[in-house]
Amino acid sequence: RIQSNLRISRRVPYLVVKNKGDHKPLNVGAMLLITETKAPLGRVDGYFFGSVTNPHYIVRLADPEMQAPQGIGLSFIVKFTQPIKEEDLYKRFHYPTGYEYDLIEEESECGPMEVLGRTSYHPSTS
């Protein structure tokens, strides 16, 4: 017998962002900004791997109604992002509850990134 007490509570829009630069992978929680306007696009919520060292990012949009055109330039503030060392990135996916996050205080632009597409995630509650 299958029993479920789960329901969809709200729809959360996401984008897939491709890293086209030479910077190291960004931490989950990194805030991405639209370079031209410095408006917040959203936070890195996860990874969609092409490779561990150059992943695509799953970005949860700051504004669910936002329309981000494909190919738009993105940047980030280092204060909210520390790049992840490759060995730590492997640890994160093998031991996700044991990974700790650090922050540093500088501002920087990331290399070119590209918005690949829009998707929706349906968090559920019990």
N, CA, C and O atoms as a printed pandas DataFrame, in Angstrom:
     atom_number atom_name residue_name chain_id  residue_number  x_coord  y_coord  z_coord
0              1         N          ARG        A               1    0.843   -1.177    0.000
1              2        CA          ARG        A               1    0.000    0.000    0.000
2              3         C          ARG        A               1    0.885    1.236    0.000
3              4         O          ARG        A               1    1.849    1.314    0.761
4              5         N          ILE        A               2    0.563    2.190   -0.843
5              6        CA          ILE        A               2    1.306    3.445   -0.915
6              7         C          ILE        A               2    0.486    4.533   -0.252
7              8         O          ILE        A               2   -0.698    4.710   -0.536
8              9         N          GLN        A               3    1.146    5.259    0.641
9             10        CA          GLN        A               3    0.468    6.341    1.334
10            11         C          GLN        A               3    1.302    7.600    1.173
11            12         O          GLN        A               3    2.528    7.553    1.272
12            13         N          SER        A               4    0.653    8.710    0.930
13            14        CA          SER        A               4    1.379    9.963    0.773
14            15         C          SER        A               4    0.621   11.104    1.423
15            16         O          SER        A               4   -0.576   11.283    1.202
16            17         N          ASN        A               5    1.330   11.862    2.220
17            18        CA          ASN        A               5    0.765   13.059    2.829
18            19         C          ASN        A               5    1.443   14.302    2.275
19            20         O          ASN        A               5    1.431   15.354    2.915
20            21         N          LEU        A               6    2.034   14.190    1.093
21            22        CA          LEU        A               6    2.767   15.298    0.507
22            23         C          LEU        A               6    1.888   16.067   -0.464
23            24         O          LEU        A               6    1.005   15.506   -1.112
24            25         N          ARG        A               7    2.151   17.367   -0.550
25            26        CA          ARG        A               7    1.443   18.184   -1.525
26            27         C          ARG        A               7    2.379   19.275   -2.023
27            28         O          ARG        A               7    3.336   19.636   -1.338
28            29         N          ILE        A               8    2.110   19.792   -3.194
29            30        CA          ILE        A               8    2.901   20.893   -3.734
30            31         C          ILE        A               8    2.459   22.165   -3.029
31            32         O          ILE        A               8    1.275   22.503   -3.028
32            33         N          SER        A               9    3.420   22.873   -2.423
33            34        CA          SER        A               9    3.057   24.088   -1.705
34            35         C          SER        A               9    3.250   25.343   -2.542
35            36         O          SER        A               9    2.481   26.296   -2.414
36            37         N          ARG        A              10    4.277   25.355   -3.405
37            38        CA          ARG        A              10    4.498   26.495   -4.292
38            39         C          ARG        A              10    5.487   26.115   -5.371
39            40         O          ARG        A              10    6.232   25.145   -5.234
40            41         N          ARG        A              11    5.489   26.873   -6.426
41            42        CA          ARG        A              11    6.393   26.646   -7.553
42            43         C          ARG        A              11    7.564   27.620   -7.421
43            44         O          ARG        A              11    7.358   28.816   -7.219
44            45         N          VAL        A              12    8.778   27.113   -7.533
45            46        CA          VAL        A              12    9.974   27.943   -7.419
46            47         C          VAL        A              12   10.729   27.899   -8.741
47            48         O          VAL        A              12   11.187   26.830   -9.147
48            49         N          PRO        A              13   10.870   29.038   -9.423
49            50        CA          PRO        A              13   11.556   29.041  -10.716
50            51         C          PRO        A              13   13.075   28.979  -10.585
51            52         O          PRO        A              13   13.669   29.584   -9.692
52            53         N          TYR        A              14   13.672   28.243  -11.487
53            54        CA          TYR        A              14   15.124   28.075  -11.537
54            55         C          TYR        A              14   15.619   28.335  -12.952
55            56         O          TYR        A              14   14.861   28.229  -13.917
56            57         N          LEU        A              15   16.890   28.675  -13.064
57            58        CA          LEU        A              15   17.574   28.772  -14.350
58            59         C          LEU        A              15   18.778   27.858  -14.322
59            60         O          LEU        A              15   19.339   27.597  -13.258
60            61         N          VAL        A              16   19.176   27.374  -15.473
61            62        CA          VAL        A              16   20.439   26.658  -15.608
62            63         C          VAL        A              16   21.415   27.649  -16.222
63            64         O          VAL        A              16   21.151   28.209  -17.286
64            65         N          VAL        A              17   22.549   27.870  -15.549
65            66        CA          VAL        A              17   23.550   28.842  -15.983
66            67         C          VAL        A              17   24.845   28.109  -16.284
67            68         O          VAL        A              17   25.347   27.349  -15.456
68            69         N          LYS        A              18   25.379   28.341  -17.465
69            70        CA          LYS        A              18   26.622   27.697  -17.888
70            71         C          LYS        A              18   27.799   28.620  -17.610
71            72         O          LYS        A              18   27.773   29.795  -17.977
72            73         N          ASN        A              19   28.827   28.091  -16.966
73            74        CA          ASN        A              19   30.051   28.840  -16.711
74            75         C          ASN        A              19   30.904   28.801  -17.969
75            76         O          ASN        A              19   31.318   27.730  -18.414
76            77         N          LYS        A              20   31.165   29.966  -18.540
77            78        CA          LYS        A              20   31.997   30.033  -19.739
78            79         C          LYS        A              20   33.354   30.665  -19.431
79            80         O          LYS        A              20   34.145   30.899  -20.345
80            81         N          GLY        A              21   33.634   30.944  -18.152
81            82        CA          GLY        A              21   34.875   31.600  -17.765
82            83         C          GLY        A              21   35.898   30.640  -17.212
83            84         O          GLY        A              21   35.735   29.422  -17.276
84            85         N          ASP        A              22   36.959   31.212  -16.666
85            86        CA          ASP        A              22   38.054   30.413  -16.126
86            87         C          ASP        A              22   38.054   30.348  -14.603
87            88         O          ASP        A              22   39.002   29.824  -14.019
88            89         N          HIS        A              23   37.018   30.864  -13.943
89            90        CA          HIS        A              23   37.019   30.809  -12.479
90            91         C          HIS        A              23   36.650   29.416  -11.990
91            92         O          HIS        A              23   36.055   28.623  -12.719
92            93         N          LYS        A              24   37.011   29.135  -10.745
93            94        CA          LYS        A              24   36.703   27.834  -10.143
94            95         C          LYS        A              24   35.209   27.761   -9.836
95            96         O          LYS        A              24   34.541   28.792   -9.762
96            97         N          PRO        A              25   34.675   26.541   -9.656
97            98        CA          PRO        A              25   33.248   26.401   -9.344
98            99         C          PRO        A              25   32.860   27.206   -8.106
99           100         O          PRO        A              25   33.615   27.282   -7.137
100          101         N          LEU        A              26   31.675   27.801   -8.155
101          102        CA          LEU        A              26   31.171   28.628   -7.064
102          103         C          LEU        A              26   30.440   27.777   -6.039
103          104         O          LEU        A              26   29.891   26.723   -6.360
104          105         N          ASN        A              27   30.444   28.253   -4.802
105          106        CA          ASN        A              27   29.751   27.610   -3.702
106          107         C          ASN        A              27   28.239   27.667   -3.891
107          108         O          ASN        A              27   27.720   28.589   -4.521
108          109         N          VAL        A              28   27.540   26.686   -3.348
109          110        CA          VAL        A              28   26.090   26.767   -3.249
110          111         C          VAL        A              28   25.793   27.968   -2.360
111          112         O          VAL        A              28   26.437   28.152   -1.328
112          113         N          GLY        A              29   24.833   28.776   -2.749
113          114        CA          GLY        A              29   24.501   29.984   -2.009
114          115         C          GLY        A              29   25.089   31.241   -2.623
115          116         O          GLY        A              29   24.730   32.348   -2.221
116          117         N          ALA        A              30   25.988   31.093   -3.592
117          118        CA          ALA        A              30   26.592   32.253   -4.245
118          119         C          ALA        A              30   25.506   33.068   -4.941
119          120         O          ALA        A              30   24.672   32.518   -5.659
120          121         N          MET        A              31   25.522   34.384   -4.723
121          122        CA          MET        A              31   24.552   35.278   -5.360
122          123         C          MET        A              31   25.088   35.718   -6.708
123          124         O          MET        A              31   26.190   36.262   -6.790
124          125         N          LEU        A              32   24.323   35.490   -7.767
125          126        CA          LEU        A              32   24.694   35.952   -9.101
126          127         C          LEU        A              32   23.924   37.228   -9.413
127          128         O          LEU        A              32   22.740   37.346   -9.099
128          129         N          LEU        A              33   24.609   38.175  -10.033
129          130        CA          LEU        A              33   24.027   39.462  -10.396
130          131         C          LEU        A              33   24.021   39.608  -11.909
131          132         O          LEU        A              33   24.864   39.030  -12.595
132          133         N          ILE        A              34   23.077   40.374  -12.428
133          134        CA          ILE        A              34   23.087   40.729  -13.844
134          135         C          ILE        A              34   24.134   41.822  -13.985
135          136         O          ILE        A              34   23.993   42.887  -13.384
136          137         N          THR        A              35   25.176   41.582  -14.763
137          138        CA          THR        A              35   26.323   42.483  -14.843
138          139         C          THR        A              35   25.919   43.896  -15.245
139          140         O          THR        A              35   26.388   44.860  -14.642
140          141         N          GLU        A              36   25.076   44.036  -16.231
141          142        CA          GLU        A              36   24.711   45.351  -16.761
142          143         C          GLU        A              36   24.013   46.236  -15.732
143          144         O          GLU        A              36   24.289   47.434  -15.658
144          145         N          THR        A              37   23.115   45.661  -14.941
145          146        CA          THR        A              37   22.306   46.448  -14.004
146          147         C          THR        A              37   22.696   46.249  -12.543
147          148         O          THR        A              37   22.258   47.010  -11.680
148          149         N          LYS        A              38   23.507   45.244  -12.255
149          150        CA          LYS        A              38   23.879   44.843  -10.889
150          151         C          LYS        A              38   22.672   44.370  -10.079
151          152         O          LYS        A              38   22.746   44.282   -8.854
152          153         N          ALA        A              39   21.571   44.067  -10.749
153          154        CA          ALA        A              39   20.383   43.533  -10.080
154          155         C          ALA        A              39   20.618   42.065   -9.751
155          156         O          ALA        A              39   21.243   41.354  -10.537
156          157         N          PRO        A              40   20.126   41.593   -8.592
157          158        CA          PRO        A              40   20.308   40.179   -8.252
158          159         C          PRO        A              40   19.506   39.275   -9.188
159          160         O          PRO        A              40   18.320   39.500   -9.429
160          161         N          LEU        A              41   20.177   38.255   -9.706
161          162        CA          LEU        A              41   19.506   37.238  -10.519
162          163         C          LEU        A              41   18.981   36.144   -9.602
163          164         O          LEU        A              41   17.815   35.758   -9.689
164          165         N          GLY        A              42   19.846   35.645   -8.722
165          166        CA          GLY        A              42   19.466   34.591   -7.797
166          167         C          GLY        A              42   20.691   33.909   -7.225
167          168         O          GLY        A              42   21.823   34.300   -7.510
168          169         N          ARG        A              43   20.459   32.885   -6.413
169          170        CA          ARG        A              43   21.544   32.160   -5.748
170          171         C          ARG        A              43   21.756   30.795   -6.389
171          172         O          ARG        A              43   20.816   30.151   -6.856
172          173         N          VAL        A              44   23.022   30.370   -6.399
173          174        CA          VAL        A              44   23.351   29.024   -6.857
174          175         C          VAL        A              44   22.727   28.050   -5.866
175          176         O          VAL        A              44   23.002   28.110   -4.668
176          177         N          ASP        A              45   21.893   27.160   -6.367
177          178        CA          ASP        A              45   21.188   26.211   -5.520
178          179         C          ASP        A              45   21.720   24.802   -5.693
179          180         O          ASP        A              45   21.432   23.922   -4.882
180          181         N          GLY        A              46   22.495   24.583   -6.747
181          182        CA          GLY        A              46   23.038   23.259   -7.004
182          183         C          GLY        A              46   23.830   23.264   -8.290
183          184         O          GLY        A              46   24.086   24.313   -8.882
184          185         N          TYR        A              47   24.211   22.079   -8.709
185          186        CA          TYR        A              47   25.059   21.922   -9.882
186          187         C          TYR        A              47   24.425   20.941  -10.854
187          188         O          TYR        A              47   23.754   19.988  -10.459
188          189         N          PHE        A              48   24.650   21.193  -12.107
189          190        CA          PHE        A              48   24.271   20.270  -13.169
190          191         C          PHE        A              48   25.557   20.046  -13.934
191          192         O          PHE        A              48   25.964   20.905  -14.716
192          193         N          PHE        A              49   26.197   18.926  -13.730
193          194        CA          PHE        A              49   27.568   18.741  -14.187
194          195         C          PHE        A              49   27.698   18.404  -15.651
195          196         O          PHE        A              49   26.995   17.535  -16.169
196          197         N          GLY        A              50   28.607   19.102  -16.317
197          198        CA          GLY        A              50   29.209   18.691  -17.565
198          199         C          GLY        A              50   30.530   18.060  -17.159
199          200         O          GLY        A              50   30.935   17.021  -17.681
200          201         N          SER        A              51   31.196   18.724  -16.204
201          202        CA          SER        A              51   32.397   18.198  -15.559
202          203         C          SER        A              51   32.471   18.803  -14.166
203          204         O          SER        A              51   31.869   19.848  -13.918
204          205         N          VAL        A              52   33.189   18.174  -13.262
205          206        CA          VAL        A              52   33.291   18.673  -11.893
206          207         C          VAL        A              52   33.975   20.032  -11.865
207          208         O          VAL        A              52   33.600   20.896  -11.072
208          209         N          THR        A              53   34.967   20.232  -12.713
209          210        CA          THR        A              53   35.738   21.471  -12.673
210          211         C          THR        A              53   35.078   22.630  -13.414
211          212         O          THR        A              53   35.521   23.769  -13.266
212          213         N          ASN        A              54   34.048   22.384  -14.196
213          214        CA          ASN        A              54   33.365   23.450  -14.933
214          215         C          ASN        A              54   31.869   23.139  -15.033
215          216         O          ASN        A              54   31.357   22.878  -16.122
216          217         N          PRO        A              55   31.165   23.169  -13.880
217          218        CA          PRO        A              55   29.762   22.754  -13.890
218          219         C          PRO        A              55   28.827   23.837  -14.409
219          220         O          PRO        A              55   29.178   25.016  -14.452
220          221         N          HIS        A              56   27.634   23.415  -14.801
221          222        CA          HIS        A              56   26.526   24.341  -15.012
222          223         C          HIS        A              56   25.919   24.527  -13.621
223          224         O          HIS        A              56   25.941   23.606  -12.804
224          225         N          TYR        A              57   25.383   25.705  -13.355
225          226        CA          TYR        A              57   24.777   25.988  -12.055
226          227         C          TYR        A              57   23.258   25.988  -12.173
227          228         O          TYR        A              57   22.705   26.443  -13.175
228          229         N          ILE        A              58   22.595   25.480  -11.155
229          230        CA          ILE        A              58   21.150   25.611  -11.036
230          231         C          ILE        A              58   20.943   26.811  -10.124
231          232         O          ILE        A              58   21.352   26.789   -8.963
232          233         N          VAL        A              59   20.309   27.861  -10.647
233          234        CA          VAL        A              59   20.167   29.122   -9.924
234          235         C          VAL        A              59   18.697   29.345   -9.589
235          236         O          VAL        A              59   17.835   29.348  -10.467
236          237         N          ARG        A              60   18.433   29.532   -8.296
237          238        CA          ARG        A              60   17.077   29.851   -7.842
238          239         C          ARG        A              60   16.894   31.358   -7.998
239          240         O          ARG        A              60   17.639   32.140   -7.408
240          241         N          LEU        A              61   15.912   31.760   -8.786
241          242        CA          LEU        A              61   15.719   33.174   -9.090
242          243         C          LEU        A              61   15.298   33.970   -7.861
243          244         O          LEU        A              61   14.497   33.502   -7.052
244          245         N          ALA        A              62   15.846   35.180   -7.728
245          246        CA          ALA        A              62   15.481   36.077   -6.636
246          247         C          ALA        A              62   14.034   36.547   -6.800
247          248         O          ALA        A              62   13.316   36.709   -5.813
248          249         N          ASP        A              63   13.611   36.762   -8.035
249          250        CA          ASP        A              63   12.254   37.188   -8.351
250          251         C          ASP        A              63   11.635   36.148   -9.285
251          252         O          ASP        A              63   12.064   36.020  -10.431
252          253         N          PRO        A              64   10.636   35.406   -8.811
253          254        CA          PRO        A              64   10.042   34.348   -9.634
254          255         C          PRO        A              64    9.478   34.833  -10.968
255          256         O          PRO        A              64    9.327   34.038  -11.896
256          257         N          GLU        A              65    9.165   36.125  -11.080
257          258        CA          GLU        A              65    8.607   36.681  -12.310
258          259         C          GLU        A              65    9.687   37.163  -13.275
259          260         O          GLU        A              65    9.372   37.578  -14.390
260          261         N          MET        A              66   10.947   37.116  -12.865
261          262        CA          MET        A              66   12.044   37.630  -13.681
262          263         C          MET        A              66   12.187   36.845  -14.979
263          264         O          MET        A              66   12.079   35.619  -14.996
264          265         N          GLN        A              67   12.429   37.565  -16.053
265          266        CA          GLN        A              67   12.708   36.961  -17.351
266          267         C          GLN        A              67   14.158   37.285  -17.698
267          268         O          GLN        A              67   14.463   38.427  -18.045
268          269         N          ALA        A              68   15.045   36.321  -17.613
269          270        CA          ALA        A              68   16.465   36.527  -17.914
270          271         C          ALA        A              68   16.735   36.048  -19.329
271          272         O          ALA        A              68   16.578   34.861  -19.617
272          273         N          PRO        A              69   17.140   36.951  -20.221
273          274        CA          PRO        A              69   17.405   36.526  -21.596
274          275         C          PRO        A              69   18.613   35.608  -21.699
275          276         O          PRO        A              69   19.581   35.753  -20.951
276          277         N          GLN        A              70   18.552   34.672  -22.621
277          278        CA          GLN        A              70   19.662   33.747  -22.830
278          279         C          GLN        A              70   20.899   34.532  -23.250
279          280         O          GLN        A              70   20.807   35.447  -24.068
280          281         N          GLY        A              71   22.061   34.177  -22.690
281          282        CA          GLY        A              71   23.322   34.813  -23.042
282          283         C          GLY        A              71   23.638   36.073  -22.254
283          284         O          GLY        A              71   24.655   36.712  -22.527
284          285         N          ILE        A              72   22.808   36.459  -21.285
285          286        CA          ILE        A              72   23.033   37.669  -20.498
286          287         C          ILE        A              72   24.315   37.532  -19.673
287          288         O          ILE        A              72   24.648   36.434  -19.227
288          289         N          GLY        A              73   25.035   38.636  -19.467
289          290        CA          GLY        A              73   26.260   38.623  -18.667
290          291         C          GLY        A              73   25.948   38.603  -17.181
291          292         O          GLY        A              73   25.103   39.363  -16.707
292          293         N          LEU        A              74   26.629   37.735  -16.447
293          294        CA          LEU        A              74   26.423   37.616  -15.007
294          295         C          LEU        A              74   27.725   37.851  -14.269
295          296         O          LEU        A              74   28.809   37.636  -14.811
296          297         N          SER        A              75   27.606   38.300  -13.017
297          298        CA          SER        A              75   28.772   38.503  -12.163
298          299         C          SER        A              75   28.414   38.042  -10.758
299          300         O          SER        A              75   27.275   37.657  -10.494
300          301         N          PHE        A              76   29.392   38.083   -9.856
301          302        CA          PHE        A              76   29.125   37.697   -8.477
302          303         C          PHE        A              76   29.969   38.542   -7.537
303          304         O          PHE        A              76   30.967   39.131   -7.950
304          305         N          ILE        A              77   29.564   38.600   -6.265
305          306        CA          ILE        A              77   30.312   39.307   -5.231
306          307         C          ILE        A              77   31.016   38.250   -4.403
307          308         O          ILE        A              77   30.376   37.372   -3.823
308          309         N          VAL        A              78   32.324   38.338   -4.351
309          310        CA          VAL        A              78   33.124   37.308   -3.695
310          311         C          VAL        A              78   32.767   37.178   -2.216
311          312         O          VAL        A              78   32.913   36.097   -1.647
312          313         N          LYS        A              79   32.301   38.256   -1.581
313          314        CA          LYS        A              79   31.923   38.210   -0.167
314          315         C          LYS        A              79   30.901   37.099    0.106
315          316         O          LYS        A              79   30.867   36.525    1.195
316          317         N          PHE        A              80   30.080   36.812   -0.888
317          318        CA          PHE        A              80   29.034   35.807   -0.715
318          319         C          PHE        A              80   29.318   34.514   -1.462
319          320         O          PHE        A              80   28.431   33.669   -1.589
320          321         N          THR        A              81   30.536   34.344   -1.957
321          322        CA          THR        A              81   30.829   33.172   -2.810
322          323         C          THR        A              81   32.110   32.481   -2.559
323          324         O          THR        A              81   32.837   33.019   -3.393
324          325         N          GLN        A              82   32.659   31.831   -2.080
325          326        CA          GLN        A              82   34.055   31.403   -2.182
326          327         C          GLN        A              82   34.119   30.272   -3.197
327          328         O          GLN        A              82   33.328   29.331   -3.143
328          329         N          PRO        A              83   35.066   30.371   -4.119
329          330        CA          PRO        A              83   35.211   29.244   -5.046
330          331         C          PRO        A              83   35.533   27.954   -4.285
331          332         O          PRO        A              83   36.192   27.994   -3.246
332          333         N          ILE        A              84   35.083   26.847   -4.785
333          334        CA          ILE        A              84   35.306   25.553   -4.146
334          335         C          ILE        A              84   36.504   24.885   -4.796
335          336         O          ILE        A              84   36.593   24.808   -6.022
336          337         N          LYS        A              85   37.422   24.403   -3.973
337          338        CA          LYS        A              85   38.540   23.622   -4.506
338          339         C          LYS        A              85   37.975   22.316   -5.057
339          340         O          LYS        A              85   36.981   21.796   -4.550
340          341         N          GLU        A              86   38.614   21.798   -6.091
341          342        CA          GLU        A              86   38.116   20.586   -6.736
342          343         C          GLU        A              86   37.967   19.438   -5.737
343          344         O          GLU        A              86   36.970   18.716   -5.774
344          345         N          GLU        A              87   38.940   19.261   -4.850
345          346        CA          GLU        A              87   38.848   18.160   -3.876
346          347         C          GLU        A              87   37.673   18.364   -2.927
347          348         O          GLU        A              87   37.024   17.397   -2.532
348          349         N          ASP        A              88   37.390   19.629   -2.553
349          350        CA          ASP        A              88   36.247   19.902   -1.689
350          351         C          ASP        A              88   34.927   19.669   -2.421
351          352         O          ASP        A              88   33.944   19.237   -1.819
352          353         N          LEU        A              89   34.913   19.955   -3.712
353          354        CA          LEU        A              89   33.712   19.718   -4.503
354          355         C          LEU        A              89   33.389   18.226   -4.558
355          356         O          LEU        A              89   32.230   17.832   -4.436
356          357         N          TYR        A              90   34.417   17.401   -4.742
357          358        CA          TYR        A              90   34.201   15.948   -4.709
358          359         C          TYR        A              90   33.688   15.522   -3.337
359          360         O          TYR        A              90   32.782   14.693   -3.249
360          361         N          LYS        A              91   34.262   16.086   -2.250
361          362        CA          LYS        A              91   33.807   15.750   -0.896
362          363         C          LYS        A              91   32.346   16.120   -0.708
363          364         O          LYS        A              91   31.575   15.369   -0.110
364          365         N          ARG        A              92   31.970   17.291   -1.228
365          366        CA          ARG        A              92   30.596   17.760   -1.071
366          367         C          ARG        A              92   29.607   16.741   -1.615
367          368         O          ARG        A              92   28.566   16.499   -1.003
368          369         N          PHE        A              93   29.918   16.146   -2.750
369          370        CA          PHE        A              93   28.980   15.215   -3.356
370          371         C          PHE        A              93   29.068   13.819   -2.764
371          372         O          PHE        A              93   28.132   13.031   -2.904
372          373         N          HIS        A              94   30.171   13.498   -2.105
373          374        CA          HIS        A              94   30.277   12.198   -1.448
374          375         C          HIS        A              94   29.867   12.274    0.017
375          376         O          HIS        A              94   29.344   11.303    0.562
376          377         N          TYR        A              95   30.100   13.422    0.663
377          378        CA          TYR        A              95   29.786   13.615    2.080
378          379         C          TYR        A              95   29.142   14.984    2.263
379          380         O          TYR        A              95   29.751   15.846    2.897
380          381         N          PRO        A              96   27.940   15.229    1.740
381          382        CA          PRO        A              96   27.379   16.576    1.719
382          383         C          PRO        A              96   27.114   17.187    3.089
383          384         O          PRO        A              96   27.121   18.412    3.204
384          385         N          THR        A              97   26.883   16.396    4.130
385          386        CA          THR        A              97   26.601   16.984    5.436
386          387         C          THR        A              97   27.857   17.387    6.184
387          388         O          THR        A              97   27.763   18.073    7.202
388          389         N          GLY        A              98   29.029   16.984    5.716
389          390        CA          GLY        A              98   30.266   17.315    6.409
390          391         C          GLY        A              98   31.013   18.488    5.825
391          392         O          GLY        A              98   32.122   18.788    6.268
392          393         N          TYR        A              99   30.439   19.167    4.841
393          394        CA          TYR        A              99   31.145   20.257    4.166
394          395         C          TYR        A              99   30.801   21.582    4.824
395          396         O          TYR        A              99   29.627   21.855    5.073
396          397         N          GLU        A             100   31.807   22.420    5.114
397          398        CA          GLU        A             100   31.578   23.725    5.727
398          399         C          GLU        A             100   31.864   24.830    4.731
399          400         O          GLU        A             100   32.697   24.667    3.840
400          401         N          TYR        A             101   31.176   25.955    4.878
401          402        CA          TYR        A             101   31.303   27.067    3.943
402          403         C          TYR        A             101   32.105   28.194    4.594
403          404         O          TYR        A             101   31.966   28.434    5.794
404          405         N          ASP        A             102   32.934   28.882    3.824
405          406        CA          ASP        A             102   33.684   30.047    4.280
406          407         C          ASP        A             102   33.339   31.220    3.380
407          408         O          ASP        A             102   33.005   31.039    2.209
408          409         N          LEU        A             103   33.422   32.433    3.936
409          410        CA          LEU        A             103   33.173   33.634    3.155
410          411         C          LEU        A             103   34.409   34.520    3.188
411          412         O          LEU        A             103   35.152   34.510    4.169
412          413         N          ILE        A             104   34.636   35.288    2.123
413          414        CA          ILE        A             104   35.717   36.257    2.110
414          415         C          ILE        A             104   35.149   37.605    1.702
415          416         O          ILE        A             104   34.061   37.666    1.130
416          417         N          GLU        A             105   35.867   38.693    1.985
417          418        CA          GLU        A             105   35.327   40.030    1.775
418          419         C          GLU        A             105   36.015   40.768    0.637
419          420         O          GLU        A             105   36.944   41.540    0.876
420          421         N          GLU        A             106   35.586   40.548   -0.565
421          422        CA          GLU        A             106   36.051   41.275   -1.741
422          423         C          GLU        A             106   34.919   41.285   -2.744
423          424         O          GLU        A             106   33.975   40.503   -2.630
424          425         N          GLU        A             107   35.007   42.174   -3.736
425          426        CA          GLU        A             107   34.027   42.183   -4.815
426          427         C          GLU        A             107   34.739   41.846   -6.108
427          428         O          GLU        A             107   35.859   42.298   -6.349
428          429         N          SER        A             108   34.084   41.051   -6.939
429          430        CA          SER        A             108   34.717   40.622   -8.178
430          431         C          SER        A             108   33.654   40.286   -9.200
431          432         O          SER        A             108   32.518   39.975   -8.843
432          433         N          GLU        A             109   34.013   40.348  -10.456
433          434        CA          GLU        A             109   33.136   39.859  -11.512
434          435         C          GLU        A             109   33.608   38.493  -11.929
435          436         O          GLU        A             109   34.809   38.233  -11.993
436          437         N          CYS        A             110   32.674   37.625  -12.211
437          438        CA          CYS        A             110   33.051   36.306  -12.686
438          439         C          CYS        A             110   33.253   36.367  -14.189
439          440         O          CYS        A             110   32.926   37.361  -14.836
440          441         N          GLY        A             111   33.791   35.302  -14.727
441          442        CA          GLY        A             111   33.941   35.219  -16.171
442          443         C          GLY        A             111   32.573   35.133  -16.815
443          444         O          GLY        A             111   31.561   35.064  -16.117
444          445         N          PRO        A             112   32.530   35.136  -18.129
445          446        CA          PRO        A             112   31.233   35.096  -18.797
446          447         C          PRO        A             112   30.458   33.828  -18.462
447          448         O          PRO        A             112   31.020   32.734  -18.413
448          449         N          MET        A             113   29.175   33.990  -18.235
449          450        CA          MET        A             113   28.274   32.871  -17.997
450          451         C          MET        A             113   27.104   33.040  -18.937
451          452         O          MET        A             113   26.867   34.132  -19.454
452          453         N          GLU        A             114   26.383   31.982  -19.157
453          454        CA          GLU        A             114   25.277   32.032  -20.105
454          455         C          GLU        A             114   24.054   31.376  -19.493
455          456         O          GLU        A             114   24.140   30.272  -18.956
456          457         N          VAL        A             115   22.920   32.050  -19.572
457          458        CA          VAL        A             115   21.663   31.479  -19.118
458          459         C          VAL        A             115   21.210   30.481  -20.173
459          460         O          VAL        A             115   21.020   30.837  -21.335
460          461         N          LEU        A             116   21.037   29.218  -19.757
461          462        CA          LEU        A             116   20.686   28.160  -20.703
462          463         C          LEU        A             116   19.192   27.914  -20.804
463          464         O          LEU        A             116   18.697   27.601  -21.887
464          465         N          GLY        A             117   18.466   28.045  -19.715
465          466        CA          GLY        A             117   17.042   27.751  -19.798
466          467         C          GLY        A             117   16.357   27.917  -18.469
467          468         O          GLY        A             117   17.011   28.151  -17.453
468          469         N          ARG        A             118   15.062   27.799  -18.465
469          470        CA          ARG        A             118   14.256   27.995  -17.270
470          471         C          ARG        A             118   13.577   26.677  -16.923
471          472         O          ARG        A             118   13.160   25.921  -17.801
472          473         N          THR        A             119   13.476   26.422  -15.630
473          474        CA          THR        A             119   12.799   25.223  -15.169
474          475         C          THR        A             119   12.046   25.577  -13.897
475          476         O          THR        A             119   12.225   26.676  -13.374
476          477         N          SER        A             120   11.236   24.712  -13.399
477          478        CA          SER        A             120   10.517   24.936  -12.151
478          479         C          SER        A             120   10.723   23.749  -11.239
479          480         O          SER        A             120   10.842   22.610  -11.691
480          481         N          TYR        A             121   10.764   24.025   -9.969
481          482        CA          TYR        A             121   10.920   23.012   -8.943
482          483         C          TYR        A             121    9.728   23.137   -8.024
483          484         O          TYR        A             121    9.303   24.247   -7.702
484          485         N          HIS        A             122    9.193   22.031   -7.606
485          486        CA          HIS        A             122    8.005   22.037   -6.763
486          487         C          HIS        A             122    8.355   21.504   -5.382
487          488         O          HIS        A             122    8.255   20.298   -5.158
488          489         N          PRO        A             123    8.770   22.379   -4.428
489          490        CA          PRO        A             123    9.036   21.873   -3.085
490          491         C          PRO        A             123    7.737   21.362   -2.467
491          492         O          PRO        A             123    6.668   21.930   -2.692
492          493         N          SER        A             124    7.834   20.326   -1.716
493          494        CA          SER        A             124    6.632   19.773   -1.103
494          495         C          SER        A             124    6.780   19.797    0.404
495          496         O          SER        A             124    7.893   19.828    0.930
496          497         N          THR        A             125    5.679   19.782    1.077
497          498        CA          THR        A             125    5.683   19.759    2.533
498          499         C          THR        A             125    4.951   18.529    2.998
499          500         O          THR        A             125    4.112   17.976    2.286
500          501         N          SER        A             126    5.277   18.109    4.197
501          502        CA          SER        A             126    4.579   16.936    4.726
502          503         C          SER        A             126    3.577   17.335    5.764
503          504         O          SER        A             126    2.892   16.479    6.323
